[in-house]
Amino acid sequence: MTSRFTKSILALGSNLGERNDTLSTAVADLVDGPEIRLLGVSPVVQTKAVGGPAGQPDFLNMVIAIETTLSPLELLQHCHEVEQKHHRVREVRWGPRTLDVDIIVYGDVTSDDETLTLPHPRAAERAFVLYPWALLDPAASLDGESVAELAAKAEDFPGLRPFDGFDEPGTIAATGAVE
């Protein structure tokens, strides 16, 4: 563990069980300890599953900004522990799950390590990560590109919906930071 805090963006998703409660509790679990400080929480969006088996329930997705003294691999281990606390099962790649926590960026660190690739290798293509991140930080960039612009170009952008707790239909293509 280092003594210096590093800013990181974590993406959280859930499509099984009490999705919204899981996300709320997971945020608290992730920042429960002096080595991680919560800087911000995005709004929650609802999306269709991207990849994986057909017929999955919709996901709720959000991002949080943190700063941490944990190393990237220590943070990854912590994220996995929080997933386990929420009964995450890894049977089918990109299958349904109670909780998924991904490290999107960790400071300016880049890594092609098979255990942890940074920035997250598919983040620039996923509106379900990019759009909430753009709402949290409209000036955010990923690999030198605006997160908001990347979100608007992502294939899954048209399927995003705001989540207000009631699962009402609608889209967010006409609102928010990526107009």
N, C-alpha and C positions, 0 to 999 in steps of 0.2 A: 504494500500500500504506500502511495506517495502522500506527501503532506499538502500538495497543491491541488486545488479544485479544478476540474476540467468540465466544461459544458458538454452535455450529451443530449441527444434527442432519442426518446424511446417511443415506439409505436405499440399500441395495445389493441387487441381485437378479441372478440368473443362471439360465438354463434351457437353455443349450447347453454342451457340452464337460464338462470336469471342474469342475462347478459349485462344489463346496466349496473346492477348491484355488484357483479363480478368486477367490472371495470373500476368502479368507485373504490371497492375494497382493495383491489390490486394496486391502485395508485398509493393508497395509504401504506400497504405492505412494502412497496418499492422504496418509499422514502422514510421508513421506520428505522432510524439509526443515524448517528452523527456523520457517517461517511457519505450520505446522499442528502442534498437539499433540493426541494422542489422550487423551480423557478416559474413554472406556468403550466396550465392545463388547457388543452384545446376543447372546443365543442365536440360533441359526439355526432358521428354520421352513421347512417345505415347503408349497407352495400350488399350487393350479391357477392357470393364467393367468387374469387378469381383463381382459376386453376383448381386442381383437385377433383374429387368425384362430383358428378352432377347431382342435383337435388338437395344440396345442403341448405340448411336454414340461413337466412340473411345474417350478416355480421354487423355488430356495432364496432366502430373503430374510433380511435382518438390518438393523439400524441401528447407527450409531456416533455417539458424541458427541465432538465436537472443539472446540477453540478455535483461532481463526486470526487473523492480522493481514491476511489477504487481504480485499479488498472482496468483496461478493456476486458481482459479475460476474467478478472474478479467480478466485474459488473455483469458479464454474461452469466457467470455462475449464479450470481444473486438473482438475475432475471429468471433463470431456470428453477431456482428454489421457490420463487414466488409462483411460477406456473404450477409447480408440483403442489404447492399449498392449495391451489385452486383446482386440483385433480386433473391436470393436463395429461392426456394420454397421447402418445406418439405411435399410433398403429398404421395410419395411412398418411402419406405425404400430402400436405395441404388439405387434409381432411377436417371434418368438424372438430371443434375444440372449445373447451370451457374458457381457456385463456391462451393467448399468444402474445409474447413480449419480444420485440426485436429492437436491437440497438441499430439506429439508423445512421447516426454520426456520433463520433466521440472526439470532440475537439477537432483538430486538423489531421488526426491520425488516418493514414491509409494503410490497409493491410490486405494481402491476398491469402492469408492463412486459411487453411481448410476449416479450422474451428471457428474463426470469426473473420469475415470479410468486411472491411470498412472502407468507405461508406457501404451501407447495405447494398448488395449487388442489384436488386430489383426496385429499390425505392424510387428511382427517377421515372419509373414506368407506372407507378401505382397511385392513382388519385386518392385512394382510401387512406394513404399515408400523407401525400403531398397537400391535399386540400385542408385537412385539419391543421397541419403544420403551418400553412399559409395564413389560416385564420388566427393562429396563435402568434405568429411572427411574420407579418406581411413582407418584411424585408429579407427574409431567409433565402439563402441560396444553397444549391447542392451542385457540386462539381462546376461552379462558376455560372450556373444558370438559376434564374428565379424559380423558387419552389412553386409560386403561384402560376407562372407560365407553364412549367412542367405539368402541373395538375391539369390545367385546361387542355393540354395535348394528350393526356393519358387516355387509353382506350376505355377504361372503366369510369371516366368522369361523368358521362351522361346518366349512369345508374345511381349516382350518389343522391342520398336524401338526408335532409336534416333530421335529427332524432330528438324529439321533445318528450319522449316517454310514452307516446300513444300510438306509435307505428302508423301514423297517417300517411297516405300516399302523397307524393309530390317530388319535385326535383330541386336541386340547388344550382342548376346551371345559370340561372339569371340573378343570383345573389352572391354576396360575399366578396372576398379579396381577389378572385380570379376573373372578374368581369373583363 
